[in-house]
Each structure stands twice: as C-alpha cells, then as structure tokens.
Amino acid sequence: MPWKVSLCFNVSQKDRVILALFKRHLKCGTLRGRPDGVWYYEVNNFNAIWENVIPFFERFRFLSAKKKRDFAKFKKIAQLIRAGKHQTKEGIREILDVRASMNDGGAKRRKYSDEEILNRFSQEESSETIRQAPQGDEMVRSP
C-alpha cells in the first residue's frame, strides 16, 4: 500500500479547560497548545476512537446540524476502516469520497489531493511486474 490510512479526531479552541475535560472523560488522546493560544485535543489511536470517542458522541448528540452530519461521516469512515476497506484502492476511493464532504471539504488544507492519492496507486501497480518463478506455478512480484 502506498499510503497509510489513519483516523484522527480533534477539537480546537482557546479554552483549555473544556478540552481537558474531554481528555479526562474519554481517557485517551493528547492535549497540545499552540503559540497563538489555541489548544488542541486529539485522538489518533483507532481503537480509542472506536471504543471511546464514537460511543461518547452517539450518547451525547451534537446541537449543530452540520456537526451531526460530519460526525455521521466520521463514523462511516471508521466503519470502513474497521471492515478493512482502507486496504484496497476501491476502499480508499470510498473513504476519500466521504472525507471530501466533511469539514466544509477541507481540500485547501490537505497536503495531497484525492487525485494525487489515487494516482499513486496506479503508479504502484504499473511499476510492479509479475513474472513466473523458475520452479512450479509460484508467482513472484519484482520491482
């Protein structure tokens, strides 16, 4: 796989206290401050997201319709990853499609476009050749 897929939950704001309460209640994640006074609470561990973060937000719903929609999409991506879909090009495409409509698209802040990510799969596939090994019917991939 040319890419590692990971899910990250994060919240940022200037009030550290509320984010520290999140961290204490969810029993996972990290809290970091930026020089401009903004604090971030983030959870990068998939199991912690699946077992702590998602159940918390299923129990305590969002007030904002937009946040509800984004959470549903976040949960959909988590379900795809849990099902192992992130290990195929088709699954990556599905995750990218869901991600594209989250957080107002967020495409301007992304290091790689969806197109660049998917093109990398094509490069990986075309750079591999499959040849028959000298013994039997065993197949060997070589660069």
C-alpha positions in Angstrom: 0.0 0.0 0.0 1.5 3.4 -0.9 -0.5 5.2 1.8 -1.2 4.6 5.5 -4.7 5.4 6.4 -5.4 6.8 9.8 -8.3 8.4 11.5 -7.9 11.4 13.8 -10.5 13.1 16.0 -9.6 16.6 17.0 -11.2 19.7 18.6 -9.5 23.1 18.9 -10.4 26.2 20.9 -8.9 28.8 23.1 -10.4 27.4 26.3 -8.1 24.6 27.6 -10.4 23.6 30.4 -13.2 22.1 28.3 -10.7 20.2 26.2 -9.0 18.9 29.4 -12.4 17.6 30.5 -12.8 15.8 27.2 -9.4 14.1 27.7 -10.3 13.2 31.3 -13.7 11.8 30.4 -12.7 9.9 27.3 -9.4 8.6 29.0 -7.5 8.9 25.7 -5.8 11.4 23.4 -3.4 14.3 23.8 -3.8 18.0 24.6 -1.5 20.5 23.0 -1.2 24.2 22.9 -0.1 26.5 20.1 1.9 29.7 20.5 -1.2 31.7 19.5 -3.2 30.4 22.5 -5.3 27.8 20.7 -5.5 24.4 22.3 -6.0 21.1 20.5 -7.4 17.9 21.9 -6.8 15.0 19.5 -7.2 11.2 19.4 -5.1 9.3 16.8 -5.5 5.8 18.1 -8.1 3.9 16.1 -9.2 1.7 19.0 -9.7 4.7 21.3 -11.7 6.4 18.6 -13.9 3.3 18.1 -14.3 2.5 21.8 -14.4 5.9 23.5 -14.9 8.8 21.1 -17.7 7.4 18.8 -19.8 6.0 21.7 -19.5 9.3 23.6 -20.9 11.3 20.7 -23.5 8.7 20.0 -24.7 9.2 23.6 -24.3 13.0 23.8 -25.5 14.3 20.4 -24.4 17.5 18.7 -26.6 20.5 18.7 -25.4 21.7 15.3 -26.9 20.0 12.2 -23.5 20.4 10.4 -21.6 18.7 13.3 -24.1 15.9 13.3 -23.6 15.4 9.5 -19.8 15.5 9.9 -19.9 13.0 12.8 -22.0 10.6 10.8 -19.4 10.8 8.0 -16.5 10.4 10.5 -18.3 7.3 11.9 -18.8 6.0 8.3 -15.0 6.2 7.7 -14.3 4.5 11.0 -16.7 1.6 9.9 -14.9 1.3 6.6 -11.5 1.1 8.3 -12.8 -1.4 10.8 -14.1 -3.5 7.9 -10.6 -3.4 6.3 -11.8 -1.4 3.3 -8.8 1.0 3.7 -6.6 -1.8 2.4 -7.9 -1.6 -1.2 -7.9 1.1 -3.8 -11.7 1.0 -4.0 -12.0 1.4 -0.2 -9.6 4.3 -0.3 -11.7 5.9 -3.0 -14.8 5.4 -0.9 -13.1 7.0 2.2 -11.9 9.9 0.1 -15.4 10.5 -1.2 -16.8 10.6 2.3 -13.9 12.8 3.6 -14.4 15.3 0.7 -17.7 16.4 2.1 -16.6 16.7 5.7 -15.5 19.9 7.5 -16.5 22.1 4.5 -14.3 19.9 2.2 -11.0 21.0 3.8 -9.3 20.4 0.5 -7.3 23.7 0.7 -5.6 22.4 3.8 -4.7 19.0 2.5 -1.1 18.1 1.6 -2.2 15.7 -1.2 -5.3 16.0 -3.4 -7.6 13.0 -3.8 -6.4 12.7 -7.3 -2.7 12.5 -6.2 -3.5 9.8 -3.7 -5.4 7.7 -6.2 -2.7 8.2 -8.9 -0.1 6.9 -6.5 -2.0 3.5 -6.5 -1.8 3.4 -10.3 2.0 4.2 -10.2 2.5 1.4 -7.7 0.5 -1.1 -9.8 2.3 -0.2 -13.1 5.8 -0.3 -11.5 5.3 -3.9 -10.4 5.8 -6.7 -12.9 4.7 -10.2 -12.3 6.9 -13.0 -13.6 6.7 -16.7 -13.2 9.3 -18.1 -10.9 11.6 -20.8 -12.3 10.0 -23.5 -10.2 6.4 -24.6 -10.4 3.5 -22.2 -10.6 4.6 -19.8 -7.9 4.3 -16.2 -8.7 6.9 -13.6 -7.7 6.5 -9.8 -7.7 9.6 -7.9 -8.5 10.1 -4.1 -8.8 
